[in-house]
Amino acid sequence: MTRIDWMPSAAPVDSSAAATVQVHGRVVHQLAEAHDIQLGVAAVLIRPMLADLIRSGTWQYHMGNRQYRLSQGPGGECHLFTWHAVGTPECDIEYYDALHPENECPAKHPLPDVPVPSWLPHFQDVATPPPGIASPWHQVLHTASELPVTLLKPALRYFAQYRFNLSEITPNTFALVFFAMASEARYVHGQWNGLPGSSFLTDSTGLIWQLSTTCQGSGKPGITGVLPPSARPADSPGLQRARRMPSSPYLASQRRPY
């Protein structure tokens, strides 16, 4: 008789578990690699993804290792999380996989407009989101996956400061900053000459973006910094170091090792 390891299962938790379950750091790397996005973006998608998939995804249970799989798409090809020790204090998320990047998903479903207000918390911030606030993780994931560049965390922080006068990026401002920067990123990439090394390019508002063809973990060029219009590109390394953002609990969590 053929042994069946993974069996269909009812959901062992409700959607509120997404806000409190421990998430292994490697899951962020796996999500970023699967969709060719930056770690700082992947880090704020995991908990909202879990909340949605708990409600709408497919659960399976493994009799041998007593693990659960939570997946979306035929055969779990779109998203798949592995849960360990559900219902115990040791419960955590240990693994993520996707069989294709989000921008190559064969299920071409139109995405709704980005909700306002929105909430995208860092995966290490264990907290229940405010009631009635949506988390546009799917829109962020799709946009980040299809961008021709990858947006690094320092660049996101400087863009938030110079474009919106925000001293920090919080769960309720991440979507605002990300989508504005993603829109400008396409404009900036269109000006790039394709040469290796670093390039300094101006967006539609006059901000100066630093593009580097060396971007660890991605085949795309990376946006490593953003400077105000008055800055001279030749001075950019010193300017970026001198204009450090004020410390905050949220930015501290962004700098945690993965």
Order of alpha helices (4+ residues) and beta strands (2+ residues): beta-beta-alpha-alpha-alpha-beta-beta-beta-beta-alpha-beta-alpha-alpha-beta-beta-beta-alpha-alpha
